[in-house]
Amino acid sequence: MGEPEQPESNGQVVLDAEGRPADQASADTTEDVLAEQRSDTAPDEEPAEEPDDGPVGPVRTWRTRGDYVALALLLVAVLVGGLLVWAFSDVRNTDSRTGPSEVALLPPVTVLPPSLGEVWRAPSAATPVPVSVDSVVVTGDGGEVVGRDPLTGDVRWSYRRNWPLCTVSTAWGRAFALYRKDTNCSELTTLDLASGKRGPQRNGDAANDTRLLNEGSHVLATGNTYFEVYRRDDLVRSLEYGNLRAIVNAGKQPRPGCEYGSFAVTSGKVAVVERCYALDPSDRLTILKPNPEKFDEPQVMSSVVVGEKGARVVALTNNRVAVAVPGKLQVFDADTGGLIRDYPVEVTAEELAGDPPGRVVASTTSTANVYWFTGSRTIALSLVDLNPVWSLPAQGPATTLAGRALVPVRDGLAVVDQVTGQVAARIPVNRDGYTGPVLPATEGPIVFEQRGGTLVALR
């Protein structure tokens, strides 16, 4: 096909409707379109102003006197609220000073020292016995818990609350500090033994004279009419027993209304002496699981009336439990509650009158024996069957050092063979006239003595 034919002009100019030459009108149209496109895209040109429809009403500003007054009141309320929260918060009433996370472990002692002298002392009314483990010793007094170097007594860490301490204990590499808030011991805090860094906490319902007993996987808080058990990982309550403040499942407590005289624990078992004189003619020995399926539905493993009043549970193993009554020691099967045997021992009704402090007898445990302090004697009980193996007049239970038992006696420590009870030596100790009970422990080469509200370190 050929090119389209162009109309001949014949020398005539073709005009458009507006009287302009047709080819010029076409060119003008093209230029206008391009100009419009450039106007839309040119960055330097200002957009056309929107038409002003005029004011729609008075403009509100935040610059009146009332606005400033309202803002000031709001700021004051926020500041006062923040100050009140801070003033009554745990942070405001807590002073925590942590230390290094590593501890140099003290080497074991293989040779007994020829003498012992005081190297340091500290007030520690909240520790019923020396609290020492993993080369750290813990003291508690007033509202302050302190982790110390056992050799020097130097402070490694400290933790203080504005409440008084009820008791201090240890379990699982942590110090347990129980504080009294309001009317009971309800604020439990755990602290890393090495650094003092705060760990799990819980609100409980323990008695004011409670003790904390480490069962292995649980901690028992003792009490006169109620006691509870916390599990290891998160301190959640795993058992409550006795007179519950808030009863969820009625009729699940075996004997509500009883009183509890003494406690002992071992792995998987809790032993308690119950006094239910409205039901029983004498004291009752009960063995419980520390972790029943439901915390408020106790699981009783065995329960038996012992036939005597004034009984105290002395020791508990996996299969046996020893109970002291005037003049004898009764050993029961821990699983069935059956009496295995009675042993005559030198313990009087006067020594068993009332309840022991914190409802826990003064005793210590070694690899060979349980050392029970009656109030006038230390009696060694075999770990195999809890039968008495020897006894010695004393001021407290025994501790061990270099394979020997150290028994607190007047003005010193008796060095005793753990198996035979034979006294091999006597180490003098100056107690500055103190004649009360002495609760001993050892950490490396240091011998600790809890004398009332004071902890004394000997070396």
C-alpha positions as CSV (number, residue, x, y, z in Angstrom):
1,M,0.0,0.0,0.0
2,G,1.3,3.5,-0.7
3,E,1.4,6.6,1.5
4,P,-1.9,8.2,2.2
5,E,-2.7,11.0,-0.1
6,Q,-2.4,14.5,1.3
7,P,-5.1,17.0,0.3
8,E,-3.8,19.5,-2.1
9,S,-3.9,23.1,-0.8
10,N,-4.2,24.7,-4.2
11,G,-2.6,27.7,-2.4
12,Q,-5.6,28.0,0.0
13,V,-5.3,28.2,3.7
14,V,-7.6,25.9,5.7
15,L,-9.1,27.6,8.8
16,D,-10.5,25.9,11.9
17,A,-13.8,26.9,13.6
18,E,-12.0,29.7,15.5
19,G,-10.6,31.1,12.4
20,R,-7.0,29.9,13.0
21,P,-5.0,27.8,10.5
22,A,-5.6,24.2,11.2
23,D,-2.0,23.1,11.5
24,Q,-1.3,25.8,14.0
25,A,-4.2,24.8,16.1
26,S,-3.0,21.3,16.2
27,A,0.5,22.4,17.4
28,D,-1.0,24.6,20.1
29,T,-3.1,21.7,21.4
30,T,0.0,19.5,21.7
31,E,1.9,22.2,23.5
32,D,-0.9,22.8,26.0
33,V,-1.1,19.1,26.9
34,L,2.7,18.9,27.6
35,A,2.6,22.1,29.6
36,E,-0.1,20.7,31.8
37,Q,1.9,17.5,32.4
38,R,5.0,19.6,33.3
39,S,2.9,21.6,35.7
40,D,1.7,18.4,37.5
41,T,5.2,17.0,37.9
42,A,7.4,20.1,38.5
43,P,8.8,19.9,42.0
44,D,9.5,23.6,42.4
45,E,6.1,24.9,41.7
46,E,3.6,25.5,44.5
47,P,0.2,23.8,44.3
48,A,-2.8,25.9,43.8
49,E,-4.4,27.2,47.0
50,E,-7.6,25.7,48.2
51,P,-10.5,28.0,48.2
52,D,-11.1,29.7,51.6
53,D,-14.6,29.0,52.7
54,G,-14.1,31.4,55.7
55,P,-14.0,30.7,59.5
56,V,-16.3,27.9,60.8
57,G,-16.2,29.0,64.4
58,P,-13.9,30.0,67.3
59,V,-10.6,28.1,67.4
60,R,-10.0,26.2,70.8
61,T,-6.5,26.6,72.3
62,W,-4.8,25.1,75.5
63,R,-3.6,28.4,76.7
64,T,-6.4,29.5,79.1
65,R,-5.8,29.8,82.9
66,G,-8.2,26.9,83.5
67,D,-6.2,24.7,81.2
68,Y,-3.0,25.4,83.1
69,V,-4.7,24.8,86.5
70,A,-6.1,21.4,85.2
71,L,-2.7,20.4,83.9
72,A,-1.0,21.3,87.2
73,L,-3.5,19.3,89.2
74,L,-3.0,16.3,86.9
75,L,0.8,16.5,87.3
76,V,0.5,16.8,91.1
77,A,-1.8,13.8,91.2
78,V,0.6,11.7,89.2
79,L,3.5,12.7,91.4
80,V,1.7,12.1,94.6
81,G,0.5,8.7,93.4
82,G,4.0,7.7,92.3
83,L,5.4,8.8,95.7
84,L,2.8,6.8,97.6
85,V,3.5,3.7,95.5
86,W,7.2,4.1,96.1
87,A,6.9,4.8,99.8
88,F,4.9,1.6,100.4
89,S,6.5,-0.7,97.8
90,D,8.9,-3.6,98.5
91,V,11.6,-1.7,96.7
92,R,11.4,1.3,99.0
93,N,11.6,-0.9,102.1
94,T,14.3,-3.3,100.8
95,D,18.0,-2.9,100.7
96,S,19.8,-5.6,98.7
97,R,23.6,-5.6,98.3
98,T,24.8,-8.6,96.3
99,G,28.3,-10.0,96.1
100,P,30.4,-12.2,93.8
101,S,28.7,-15.2,92.4
102,E,31.7,-17.6,92.9
103,V,32.8,-19.0,96.3
104,A,36.2,-20.6,97.0
105,L,35.3,-23.9,98.7
106,L,37.1,-24.6,102.0
107,P,39.2,-27.8,102.0
108,P,38.0,-30.7,104.2
109,V,39.7,-31.0,107.6
110,T,41.6,-34.3,108.3
111,V,43.3,-33.5,111.6
112,L,41.6,-32.1,114.7
113,P,43.0,-28.8,116.1
114,P,44.8,-28.9,119.5
115,S,42.9,-25.8,120.6
116,L,40.0,-23.6,119.5
117,G,39.7,-19.8,120.0
118,E,37.2,-17.3,119.0
119,V,37.9,-15.6,115.7
120,W,34.7,-13.6,115.2
121,R,31.1,-13.3,116.4
122,A,27.9,-11.7,115.1
123,P,24.4,-11.1,116.4
124,S,22.1,-13.7,114.9
125,A,18.9,-14.1,116.8
126,A,16.9,-15.3,113.8
127,T,19.1,-18.4,113.3
128,P,18.0,-21.2,115.7
129,V,21.1,-23.1,114.7
130,P,24.3,-22.1,112.7
131,V,23.3,-21.7,109.1
132,S,26.3,-22.7,107.0
133,V,26.8,-24.5,103.7
134,D,29.0,-24.4,100.6
135,S,31.7,-22.2,102.4
136,V,29.2,-19.5,103.3
137,V,27.7,-18.8,106.7
138,V,24.5,-16.8,107.1
139,T,23.4,-14.7,110.0
140,G,20.1,-13.1,110.6
141,D,19.2,-10.3,113.1
142,G,16.4,-7.7,113.2
143,G,15.4,-7.4,109.6
144,E,18.8,-8.1,108.0
145,V,20.2,-11.3,106.6
146,V,24.0,-11.4,105.9
147,G,26.1,-13.9,104.0
148,R,29.6,-14.0,105.5
149,D,33.0,-15.5,104.9
150,P,33.3,-18.3,107.5
151,L,37.0,-17.7,108.1
152,T,36.8,-14.0,108.8
153,G,33.1,-13.1,109.2
154,D,33.5,-10.5,106.4
155,V,30.2,-9.6,104.7
156,R,29.8,-11.0,101.2
157,W,26.2,-9.8,100.7
158,S,23.3,-8.5,102.7
159,Y,19.5,-8.2,102.4
160,R,17.3,-6.1,104.6
161,R,13.6,-5.5,104.9
162,N,11.7,-3.2,107.2
163,W,10.0,-6.2,108.9
164,P,11.5,-8.4,111.7
165,L,12.8,-11.8,110.8
166,C,11.0,-14.9,112.0
167,T,13.6,-17.4,111.1
168,V,16.5,-18.1,108.7
169,S,17.4,-21.4,107.2
170,T,18.9,-22.9,104.0
171,A,17.9,-25.4,101.3
172,W,19.1,-26.1,97.7
173,G,21.9,-23.7,97.7
174,R,19.8,-20.8,98.9
175,A,19.2,-18.9,102.2
176,F,15.5,-18.8,103.3
177,A,14.5,-15.6,105.1
178,L,11.0,-15.6,106.6
179,Y,9.7,-12.2,107.7
180,R,6.8,-11.2,110.0
181,K,4.3,-8.8,108.4
182,D,1.4,-7.8,110.5
183,T,0.4,-10.7,112.7
184,N,2.1,-13.7,111.2
185,C,5.2,-14.9,109.3
186,S,4.0,-14.4,105.8
187,E,6.9,-13.1,103.6
188,L,9.3,-15.7,102.5
189,T,12.3,-14.7,100.4
190,T,15.1,-16.9,99.0
191,L,18.6,-15.7,98.4
192,D,21.5,-17.2,96.5
193,L,24.1,-18.4,99.0
194,A,27.1,-17.2,97.0
195,S,25.9,-13.8,95.9
196,G,22.8,-12.9,97.9
197,K,20.8,-12.4,94.7
198,R,17.1,-12.6,95.3
199,G,15.3,-15.7,94.1
200,P,11.7,-17.1,94.3
201,Q,9.4,-15.5,96.9
202,R,6.0,-16.3,98.3
203,N,3.4,-15.2,100.7
204,G,2.6,-17.8,103.3
205,D,0.7,-18.2,106.5
206,A,3.3,-19.5,109.0
207,A,3.2,-19.1,112.8
208,N,5.3,-16.5,114.5
209,D,7.6,-19.1,116.2
210,T,7.9,-21.3,113.0
211,R,10.9,-23.2,111.9
212,L,11.8,-24.2,108.3
213,L,12.7,-27.8,107.7
214,N,14.2,-29.0,104.5
215,E,12.8,-32.4,103.4
216,G,14.9,-32.6,100.3
217,S,12.4,-31.5,97.7
218,H,10.1,-29.5,100.0
219,V,10.3,-27.0,102.9
220,L,8.0,-27.4,105.9
221,A,7.0,-24.4,108.0
222,T,6.0,-25.6,111.4
223,G,3.1,-24.4,113.5
224,N,0.9,-25.0,116.6
225,T,-2.5,-25.4,114.9
226,Y,-1.6,-25.2,111.2
227,F,1.5,-25.9,109.1
228,E,2.2,-25.9,105.4
229,V,4.8,-27.2,102.9
230,Y,6.3,-25.5,99.9
231,R,7.8,-27.3,96.9
232,R,11.3,-26.8,95.7
233,D,11.1,-25.3,92.3
234,D,8.7,-22.3,92.7
235,L,7.7,-22.4,96.4
236,V,4.1,-23.2,95.5
237,R,2.2,-24.6,98.5
238,S,2.1,-28.4,98.2
239,L,0.4,-29.2,101.6
240,E,-1.6,-27.4,104.2
241,Y,-2.7,-29.2,107.4
242,G,-4.8,-28.2,110.4
243,N,-7.0,-25.2,110.9
244,L,-7.2,-23.7,107.5
245,R,-8.1,-20.0,107.2
246,A,-9.9,-20.4,103.9
247,I,-11.5,-23.9,103.5
248,V,-11.9,-24.8,99.8
249,N,-12.9,-28.5,100.2
250,A,-14.7,-29.1,103.5
251,G,-14.2,-32.3,105.4
252,K,-10.8,-33.1,103.8
253,Q,-8.6,-32.4,106.9
254,P,-8.3,-35.6,109.0
255,R,-8.5,-34.0,112.5
256,P,-9.1,-30.3,112.5
257,G,-8.9,-28.6,115.9
258,C,-5.7,-30.5,117.1
259,E,-2.5,-29.0,118.3
260,Y,1.0,-30.0,117.0
261,G,3.9,-30.5,119.4
262,S,6.9,-31.4,117.3
263,F,8.0,-32.2,113.7
264,A,10.6,-34.1,111.8
265,V,11.2,-34.6,108.1
266,T,13.0,-36.9,105.7
267,S,12.7,-37.4,101.9
268,G,9.1,-38.0,101.0
269,K,7.8,-37.9,104.6
270,V,6.7,-35.5,107.3
271,A,6.3,-36.7,110.9
272,V,4.2,-34.7,113.4
273,V,3.0,-35.3,117.0
274,E,-0.7,-34.4,117.2
275,R,-2.6,-33.6,120.4
276,C,-6.2,-34.3,119.8
277,Y,-7.3,-34.9,123.4
278,A,-11.0,-34.5,122.5
279,L,-10.6,-37.6,120.3
280,D,-7.6,-39.4,121.7
281,P,-6.5,-40.2,125.3
282,S,-2.8,-39.5,124.5
283,D,-0.6,-38.1,121.8
284,R,-0.8,-39.3,118.2
285,L,2.1,-39.8,115.8
286,T,1.1,-39.1,112.1
287,I,3.2,-39.6,109.0
288,L,2.2,-37.5,105.9
289,K,3.2,-37.1,102.3
290,P,4.6,-33.6,101.7
291,N,3.1,-33.5,98.2
292,P,-0.4,-35.0,98.0
293,E,-2.4,-34.7,94.7
294,K,-4.3,-31.7,96.1
295,F,-2.6,-29.4,98.6
296,D,-5.6,-29.1,100.8
297,E,-6.4,-32.8,100.9
298,P,-3.6,-34.4,103.1
299,Q,-2.5,-37.9,102.4
300,V,-1.8,-39.8,105.6
301,M,0.7,-42.6,105.3
302,S,0.3,-43.8,108.9
303,S,-1.2,-42.6,112.2
304,V,-1.0,-44.2,115.6
305,V,-1.8,-43.2,119.2
306,V,1.5,-43.6,121.2
307,G,-0.1,-44.2,124.6
308,E,1.7,-41.3,126.3
309,K,1.3,-37.5,126.7
310,G,4.3,-35.2,126.3
311,A,5.7,-37.1,123.4
312,R,8.3,-35.6,121.0
313,V,9.3,-36.9,117.6
314,V,13.1,-37.1,117.6
315,A,14.2,-38.5,114.3
316,L,12.7,-39.8,111.0
317,T,14.3,-42.0,108.4
318,N,12.8,-43.7,105.3
319,N,11.4,-46.6,107.3
320,R,11.5,-45.6,111.0
321,V,10.5,-42.8,113.3
322,A,11.7,-42.3,116.9
323,V,9.5,-40.7,119.5
324,A,10.6,-39.7,123.0
325,V,8.4,-40.1,126.0
326,P,9.5,-39.9,129.7
327,G,12.1,-42.6,130.4
328,K,12.1,-44.2,127.0
329,L,12.4,-43.9,123.2
330,Q,9.7,-45.5,121.1
331,V,10.6,-46.6,117.5
332,F,7.8,-47.1,115.0
333,D,7.5,-48.3,111.5
334,A,7.1,-45.1,109.4
335,D,5.0,-46.8,106.8
336,T,2.5,-48.8,108.9
337,G,2.7,-47.0,112.3
338,G,3.4,-50.3,114.1
339,L,5.6,-50.2,117.3
340,I,8.9,-51.9,116.7
341,R,10.6,-51.5,120.0
342,D,10.9,-49.4,123.2
343,Y,14.4,-48.3,124.4
344,P,15.1,-47.0,127.9
345,V,16.8,-43.6,127.8
346,E,17.7,-40.9,130.3
347,V,15.1,-38.3,129.6
348,T,12.7,-37.0,132.3
349,A,9.2,-35.7,132.1
350,E,10.5,-32.2,133.1
351,E,12.7,-32.2,130.0
352,L,9.8,-33.2,127.8
353,A,7.3,-30.8,129.3
354,G,5.9,-28.3,126.8
355,D,7.1,-28.1,123.3
356,P,10.7,-27.6,122.0
357,P,11.5,-24.2,120.5
358,G,9.9,-24.0,117.1
359,R,8.5,-27.5,117.7
360,V,11.7,-29.0,116.5
361,V,14.0,-31.0,118.9
362,A,17.7,-30.0,119.0
363,S,19.4,-32.6,116.9
364,T,22.0,-33.0,114.2
365,T,22.8,-35.8,111.7
366,S,26.1,-37.2,110.6
367,T,26.9,-40.2,108.2
368,A,26.7,-42.5,111.3
369,N,24.2,-41.2,113.8
370,V,21.5,-38.8,114.7
371,Y,22.6,-36.7,117.8
372,W,19.7,-35.8,119.9
373,F,20.0,-33.2,122.7
374,T,17.5,-33.9,125.5
375,G,18.3,-30.8,127.5
376,S,20.9,-32.4,129.7
377,R,22.5,-35.1,127.5
378,T,23.5,-35.9,123.9
379,I,22.1,-39.3,122.8
380,A,23.5,-40.9,119.7
381,L,20.9,-42.8,117.6
382,S,22.0,-45.2,114.9
383,L,20.9,-44.2,111.4
384,V,20.2,-47.9,110.6
385,D,17.4,-48.5,113.1
386,L,17.4,-45.4,115.4
387,N,18.4,-47.4,118.5
388,P,20.4,-45.5,121.1
389,V,24.1,-46.4,120.9
390,W,25.7,-44.0,123.5
391,S,25.0,-40.9,125.5
392,L,27.0,-38.2,127.2
393,P,26.2,-35.2,129.6
394,A,26.2,-32.1,127.3
395,Q,25.1,-28.6,126.6
396,G,23.9,-29.4,123.0
397,P,23.9,-31.9,120.2
398,A,27.1,-33.0,118.5
399,T,28.7,-31.8,115.3
400,T,31.5,-33.6,113.4
401,L,35.1,-32.6,112.4
402,A,37.8,-34.8,110.9
403,G,35.6,-37.9,111.4
404,R,35.0,-37.3,115.1
405,A,32.0,-36.1,117.0
406,L,32.4,-32.8,118.9
407,V,30.0,-32.6,121.8
408,P,29.5,-29.3,123.6
409,V,30.2,-29.7,127.3
410,R,30.9,-27.2,130.0
411,D,33.9,-25.0,129.1
412,G,34.8,-27.0,126.0
413,L,34.1,-29.6,123.3
414,A,34.4,-33.3,123.9
415,V,36.0,-35.2,121.1
416,V,34.1,-38.5,120.8
417,D,34.3,-41.7,118.7
418,Q,31.1,-41.8,116.7
419,V,30.7,-45.5,117.0
420,T,31.7,-46.3,120.5
421,G,31.0,-43.0,122.3
422,Q,34.5,-43.1,123.9
423,V,35.8,-39.6,124.7
424,A,39.2,-39.2,123.1
425,A,40.0,-35.7,124.1
426,R,38.6,-32.4,125.4
427,I,39.2,-29.0,123.7
428,P,38.8,-26.0,126.0
429,V,36.5,-23.2,124.9
430,N,36.0,-19.9,126.7
431,R,32.3,-19.1,126.5
432,D,32.6,-16.0,128.7
433,G,30.2,-17.4,131.3
434,Y,27.5,-18.5,128.9
435,T,25.8,-21.6,130.3
436,G,22.8,-22.0,128.0
437,P,22.3,-24.5,125.2
438,V,25.1,-24.6,122.6
439,L,24.1,-25.6,119.0
440,P,27.3,-26.4,117.0
441,A,28.2,-26.8,113.3
442,T,31.3,-26.8,111.2
443,E,32.4,-25.4,107.9
444,G,35.9,-26.3,106.8
445,P,38.2,-25.6,109.8
446,I,35.7,-23.4,111.5
447,V,33.6,-24.6,114.4
448,F,30.4,-22.5,114.9
449,E,28.5,-22.3,118.1
450,Q,25.0,-20.7,118.3
451,R,24.8,-19.3,121.8
452,G,21.3,-17.8,122.2
453,G,21.1,-14.9,119.8
454,T,24.8,-14.8,119.0
455,L,26.8,-16.8,116.5
456,V,30.5,-17.4,117.5
457,A,33.2,-18.7,115.1
458,L,36.1,-20.8,116.6
459,R,39.3,-21.9,115.1
